[in-house]
Amino acid sequence: METALALRTLDPDPSTNIFIIKKKDFSLAVTRNRLKRRIKNILKDLGFDHGLVIICKPGADRFGYKDLKNHAEDELRKLHEVK
């Protein structure tokens, strides 16, 4: 499966999430904002509403909510295996 997201822990200030959505990869602001809203909701549903750096990879906008949620769950699982 193609990975749409990459997640990292945020050590200095765990009270917020940081989104990295490059304008080069997602030229329309509507697309960038939609991705950000979807991922915010997904992380909130999964109980991770702070302390992460979220990197949207090119093509992430092609995935629907369920697919993005699966990607986020996979990345969170990997993140916790590393700790």
C-alpha positions in Angstrom: 0.0 0.0 0.0 1.3 3.5 -0.9 1.9 5.6 2.2 0.1 8.9 2.3 1.3 10.2 5.7 4.4 10.2 7.9 4.1 10.9 11.6 6.8 11.9 14.1 6.7 12.8 17.7 7.0 16.5 18.7 9.4 16.7 21.6 9.8 20.4 22.3 6.1 21.4 22.5 3.7 18.4 22.7 0.7 20.7 23.2 0.1 21.1 19.5 0.3 19.3 16.1 2.4 20.6 13.3 1.2 19.9 9.7 3.6 19.9 6.8 1.7 20.1 3.5 3.9 21.5 0.8 2.4 23.9 -1.7 4.6 22.2 -4.4 2.8 18.9 -3.8 -0.7 20.3 -3.3 -1.0 23.5 -5.3 -4.6 24.4 -4.4 -5.2 25.9 -1.0 -8.6 24.1 -0.9 -6.8 20.7 -1.2 -4.3 21.6 1.5 -7.0 22.8 3.9 -9.2 19.7 3.2 -6.3 17.4 4.0 -5.5 19.3 7.2 -9.1 19.1 8.3 -9.4 15.4 7.5 -6.2 14.5 9.3 -7.1 16.7 12.4 -10.4 14.8 12.7 -8.8 11.4 12.2 -6.2 12.1 14.9 -8.8 13.4 17.2 -10.9 10.3 16.7 -7.8 8.2 17.4 -7.0 10.2 20.6 -3.8 11.9 19.3 -4.9 15.5 19.0 -1.5 16.9 20.0 2.2 16.1 20.1 2.8 15.0 16.5 4.4 16.3 13.3 2.2 15.2 10.3 3.9 15.1 6.9 1.5 14.7 3.9 3.2 12.9 1.1 2.4 13.6 -2.6 -0.8 11.9 -3.6 -2.4 12.0 -0.1 -5.2 14.0 -1.5 -6.3 11.0 -3.6 -7.3 9.0 -0.5 -10.6 9.2 1.2 -11.3 9.6 4.9 -11.2 5.8 5.6 -8.0 5.3 3.7 -6.3 8.2 5.4 -7.4 6.9 8.8 -5.9 3.5 7.9 -2.6 5.2 7.0 -2.6 7.2 10.2 -3.3 4.1 12.3 -0.4 2.3 10.5 1.9 5.2 11.1 0.9 5.5 14.8 1.5 1.8 15.2 5.0 2.1 13.7 5.7 5.2 15.8 4.9 3.3 19.0 7.0 0.3 18.0 10.0 2.5 17.7 9.7 4.0 21.2 
